[in-house]
Amino acid sequence: MPRAKGGSKTRQRRKKVLKKAKGYFGGRRKLYKTAAETVLRAGAFAYRGRKQKKRAARSLWIVRINAACRQVGLSYSKFMAALKKAGIQLDRKVLAELAVNDPPAFAKLTETARAQSR
């Protein structure tokens, strides 16, 4: 009985990797071994990047809130502490959106925070 080498399955698996490597430079696109390494590494970078994107977004929200608070003479940390103390449960994404697009509403929040911190 001849040895089974899994021809069609092996080909399918390799084609899948080479399809993912489409657009890479040189052997990274054409040679299975280097393409497989590169695709694996790209997957790791993509996974890490999805986490970093969330971190960067939160950081941007904090910068925007801080800038809006500084304009009225409050620090970010005191503002957030006062909001928590006042029982206002708005997340940083919404606060940043208010700071940029609706300054009067954000001004009301800063007034509430000032009253709470006294």
N, C-alpha and C positions, 0 to 999 in steps of 0.2 A: 504494500500500500504506500503510495507516495506521500511525502511530507506536506502537510497543509501549511501554507505560508500566509493565509488570510489576505490574499491579493486585493479583492475589491474593498474590504474594510480598511486596509492599510492605505490604499489610494484615496479613499474618501477622507480619511483622517488627515492625510498630507495636503489634499486639496483645500480642506477647511482652513488649515494653518496658512497656506500660501495665499488664500483669498483674503485673509485678515492682514497679510503682509503687503497687500497691494498698495503701491504708492511709496514704498520704502526704496532706498537707494541701492543699486547694484545687487550684490549677492544676498543682501538682506531680503530682497524681494524674490529672487530666483532660486536660491539654494535652500532646501528644506531645513537643514540643521541650523544654519544661521537665522533663517526666518523664524523657526520655532523659538529660538532663544530671544530674538527681538520681540516677538509677539508676546511672549511670557513677561518680559520686562515692561513692555508697553502696558500690559494689563495691570501690573503692579503700580506703575505711575498713574494710570487712570483711576485706580482705586484710591490711591493716596490723594490725588487731585480733587476727587469728589469731597473728601473731608476738608481739604484746605480751602476749597471754595466757600464752604459754610463758615469757616473761621474768618476768612477775609471779609465776607458779607457782614458778620457780626461786628468786626473791627471797624468797618466803614460806618455802620449805624452808630457806634459809640462815638466816633470822631464827629459825626454830624450833630448828635445830641449835645456833646460837649461844646462845640462851637456855638450852638444856639444858646446854651446856658451861659456861656462866658459873656455873650452880648448883654445879658441882663445882670451880670455880676454874680453868678452862681457857679460853683464847680460841679462837675458831672457827678462826683461821688455823693456830695451833699444833696443834689437834686434827686438822685435815685433813692437815697435813704429816706428823704422826706416823702417821696411818692409812696414808698413802701409803708411808711408810718401812717400816711393818710388813707391807706387802703386802696390806692389806685393801682389796678393791675393791668397796665398796658406794657406790652413787650417792647423791646428796643427797636424792632422793625417798624412798629406803628409810631413810636415816638419820633424816630428819625424821619418818617414820612410826614408827620405833623410839622416838625421843625422846618422842613424844606418847603412843603406845599401849603401849609395853613398856619402861618406865624401867629395870628390872633388866638387860635385855639391853644397853641403851645405857650403863648404868653399867660393864658389863664392857668395852665398847669404850673408854670413857674411861680405865679402868685400863690397858688395853693401850697407849693413847696416852701416858699418863703414863710407863709403863715405857720406851717408845720414846724419849721426849723427854729422858730422863735420860742 
